[in-house]
Amino acid sequence: MATLSPSLAIRPCCLTCGASQCSKSSLAYHYIYRNQIRCGIENTDLERKLICGEVAKTSYRHLNSKVYATSRVFIKETEQRVTTITEVEDMLKSLTYLFWTEIGGQVKVSVRKKNVKYAVYVEVSSLQLHGSDDRLLLSWGIYRDDSSCFMHLDAQSSTPDGRATTRETPFIQNTKGRFVLELDFEEKKIPFYLSFLLKSSLGSDPSGSEIRSHRKTNFCVPVGFGSGYPAPLGLTFSPDGSMNFSIFSRNAESVVLCLYDDMTIDEPTLELDLDPYTNRSGDVWHASLESAWTFMSYGYRCKGALTQRNKVNADAGEILLDPYAKIIGNSIPSNRGSGYLGRLCKEPAFDWGDDVHPNLPMEKLAVYRLNVRHFTEHKSSQLPKDVAGTFSGLTEKLQHFKDLSMNAVLLEPIFSFHEQNGPYFPCHFFSPTNQYGPSGDSMSTINSMKEMVKKLHANGIEVLLEVAFTHTAVGGALQGIDDLSYYYSNGVGDSEATNSLNCNYPIVQQLILDSLRYWVTEFHVDGFCFINASSLMRGFHGEHLSRPPLVEAIAFDPFLSKIKIIADCWDPHDMLPKETRFPHWKKWAEINTKFCNDVRNFWRGEGLLSSLATRLCGSGDTFSDGRGPSFSFNFTARSFGLTLVDLVSFSNTDALASHLSWNCGEEGPTDNTAVLEMRLKQIRNFLFVLYISLGVPILNMGDECGQSSGGSLAYVDRQPFDWNALRTGFGIQTTQFISFLNSLRTRRSDLLQKRSFLKEENIDWHGNDQSPPSWEDPSCKFLAVTLKADKVECPLNSESSHLRGDLFIAFNAADHSESVILPEPPEGMSWRRLVDTALPFPGFFSINGEPIPEQMEGLAAYEMKSHSSALFEAGSPSNQTTPSFKMQS
């Protein structure tokens, strides 16, 4: 029960917000400290400089000693006593709130912990009452989640009749004319809000006028928790153990902080209805709590935000996840699916040791795209159940990346998501999904991902993340916090989807930047690929922006300056890429959809030779604007749409028309030997063009072993990686071929891994008889190119074996063979065939190369089969080995 302490009730507060005052007194002052020491003080100079919101120092001189305290020290003129430093530290925890009344007076409320109780000191000054006989009363009650329903003082229950538990306590007027009182509360009752108003009555007349705040509302102060701070957003921990909660919601009428002390219950143990005056700064609601260690998780209720957007589906009782929560606990039942809660704990410690980012030049990358779960969840991975399909499982299969000569992995979205929506529709942006952890626990998931990154870095492999920031899950994400700020009101552009984020709205832009910085600093990731990047160019109302603030901010953010930033304009709503000219500031790379389309068109016998040539040379039509070929991330198949083997096996449906596939003569699975041989050549052709072109090649998980989805375009039909397929004839030869091509790119980086475009003098284009190509003839299906190595000036004693020869590359997409005349090789060198995709395994690629006999003086001819590719390298007889690649048995 609250009690009034007369001995402490007449303490005038000498602190004035924003004021500076100096006074002299021959009296001693009683400082209300716990341990009191008597001493005499005469003619003491007291100077008080107090500034609201800042630490103010007060110096007390006596016998050449000084005692320093912070602001808000309570003083009263009584006996000569001085307190100890112990009490000074206790006073540091005092929180003071200032209010104006509706009639002009000032109300100051100070809350501090006093032993096992909490003391609330109320002081009213400059209040003009009607007469000298007027009495001033404090009419008050306490509440947590409903300001209209006060709690009983002897129990933590509430009653609908708020007046039943309203108390009235008289003020005492001190010698300075100020009205003061103090209320004490047991610690076990906190946290709560003290809500009160002032009553002025004349003499013994109990009736009187009520005095409220300048906002015409009750005065309200938190007890047992603080008003908190608006920044940073989310949950943060102070050195003293207190926790600060902060959440943005411009349109919420009220925000309730919900705390749970048991992860298995559905309803919160404690709810605090944050006061819009003391717990709100601008559009950010905040509170700090000292005693929250007994609670395990938290969430919010936001009232009024959702109803302004969708009154039909409004649910003000929904408990929402903090958008900035770093650790996510178990889910709770939700009308929009399974809702998550934030955990009230610090992130687990992790020893990064000497981990460093590989910082590979972009042109050196060879990327393997994968889904964390599908990569190892199949029983053929032979991993334990708690490891299969997790970050740890990926680490166990690290050797597979080495076998393919990959130096970067691109992970499909790993943010928390609902199973029914899939990973491309996240519900949170600051935590990896617990589904990829060894035990489904957030702590172990975080550590296992960090361990994965650390081990990949130790093996020279970078970690890139696909991220989807333009949209969320349909429910259970940011919905309900402030839909009018976070989301577009009625979809965006041609889409009617209501889960599209308004990315260039300031608070959403801040959320995205904070998320990116978090993954870089806390998880050491090396880059991001932004799904549906074209939507990042939308303005507040869905209009197209030529200079979108978010895209520019990412390009120039210092925390992101050394990582890879990639735009992917594929839209997960309509499952198609969107063509757009993306602003880049010489920082943004792009997933090159034009490369995929033009290469597919060529190998199915359509398209122009000029289109293929543009892709081979690094897509200058897109990347010659201050970037270069290394900013082009090339692919022929990806995680959505057709797999590589399906690309050459299915084409007879209207749904596949836009995917530019060709079934090679029969639809779907077949036993026709001729069709199977054609499909095998086509797969080799696609891989060959992918790795021989300038730019960054991306191999999709499963394409190295013939993974199929039966021609389905649906993401849900993608199958887990079958590790047994690697041991089939197709898996063995394709894996070795990819490794060979990656090694070739590294060995001939002078021509195949260029940051800048090749010079005109380094390229010669040919028809089959060394005549110029028929660039604009749709019927022409043959193209050849000579890539000329730069002449390197060597010392006189250098051997010719150190010289690099030219490369001659030919492509025949016709239905018939072509007799190709090779150009004259550099002096002292001869042509050797490295690749012919029409030959049987293991002869279709060669590490050392097969010599090509001269058919005429200085010239060599070679017959290329239909639908095939070939690569020749010029070299001297003593330079025909490549030690960087070894054939697997």
Number of C-alpha atoms within 10 A of each C-alpha: 12 15 12 17 13 11 8 15 20 22 27 23 18 14 20 17 14 11 11 12 12 9 9 10 12 10 15 20 18 20 21 20 21 16 12 15 12 12 12 12 17 10 10 16 15 14 15 20 18 22 17 16 10 10 14 15 17 19 16 16 13 14 6 6 8 11 14 12 19 17 23 25 17 17 16 17 14 12 14 16 18 19 18 15 15 11 17 19 13 15 23 16 15 18 19 20 16 18 20 19 22 14 14 14 17 17 21 19 20 20 25 21 20 20 11 10 17 21 25 24 21 23 23 24 18 15 16 9 15 11 10 8 11 16 22 25 22 21 17 20 25 29 25 24 20 16 20 16 20 27 26 18 18 9 9 13 11 18 13 10 12 17 13 13 17 18 15 16 17 17 22 20 20 14 11 8 13 18 25 25 25 25 19 19 21 16 17 11 18 18 22 20 25 19 21 22 19 25 21 20 20 17 12 9 10 11 11 15 11 14 21 19 21 16 12 10 14 19 26 24 27 27 25 23 23 24 25 20 18 21 16 12 21 18 26 20 15 10 6 7 13 17 23 24 25 25 24 23 26 17 19 22 11 18 27 22 25 21 24 23 17 14 18 10 11 13 15 18 13 17 22 22 21 23 21 18 14 20 22 23 16 10 15 17 30 28 24 23 19 15 15 20 14 11 18 17 24 30 24 24 24 25 22 21 26 22 19 15 18 14 10 8 12 16 19 17 14 21 28 24 27 26 21 22 23 24 24 25 23 17 16 16 14 16 13 15 16 14 22 25 25 25 26 25 18 12 14 11 9 12 10 14 7 7 14 12 19 17 14 16 11 20 22 21 23 25 25 22 20 21 21 23 21 19 23 27 23 19 16 14 18 12 17 12 14 15 20 26 26 29 27 24 26 25 19 17 14 15 13 12 19 14 15 22 23 23 22 24 22 24 18 21 24 24 22 25 24 21 13 11 15 14 22 26 27 28 26 27 27 21 20 22 24 24 20 29 26 22 15 16 17 25 20 16 24 26 21 21 20 21 19 22 25 25 16 23 22 15 15 17 27 26 25 25 23 22 24 25 26 25 27 25 25 20 21 24 27 22 23 32 30 22 25 20 21 25 25 24 21 15 17 22 13 7 11 13 15 19 24 23 26 29 29 25 20 14 17 19 22 15 19 19 17 16 17 20 18 18 19 17 11 13 19 22 23 26 21 23 25 23 26 24 26 22 27 25 21 25 20 17 15 18 12 15 15 12 14 18 19 20 21 15 14 22 18 12 12 10 15 20 12 14 19 21 22 24 24 23 24 21 19 16 14 9 14 15 18 16 12 10 9 21 19 21 15 13 19 20 25 22 24 26 19 19 25 20 19 22 24 24 20 22 25 19 18 17 21 19 22 16 19 25 19 18 25 22 18 30 26 16 10 19 21 14 11 11 20 23 28 26 29 28 27 28 26 25 23 17 18 18 20 27 26 26 24 28 26 31 26 22 23 14 9 8 10 18 11 10 19 20 22 24 21 21 17 17 17 15 13 11 8 10 9 11 19 19 13 19 22 19 23 27 22 22 23 21 23 21 22 25 25 20 24 32 33 26 25 24 28 22 23 27 21 24 24 19 21 19 17 17 21 18 19 13 16 12 13 20 15 20 24 20 18 13 17 18 13 13 11 16 20 17 22 23 20 23 24 21 22 23 22 23 21 19 20 18 17 17 15 15 21 24 25 21 20 18 20 19 9 8 10 13 16 15 17 23 19 22 15 15 10 13 20 17 16 12 12 13 13 19 26 23 23 26 22 20 20 23 19 14 9 9 8 11 7 6 6 10 10 15 13 13 18 22 25 24 24 24 22 22 27 26 24 19 12 11 14 19 12 20 20 25 18 15 20 16 10 10 20 23 28 23 23 20 24 24 24 23 14 12 14 11 15 18 24 18 21 14 21 17 16 16 13 15 11 9 7 11 16 18 17 17 12 22 21 19 24 27 26 24 23 24 24 26 26 19 14 11 16 17 13 14 10 11 17 13 12 10 5
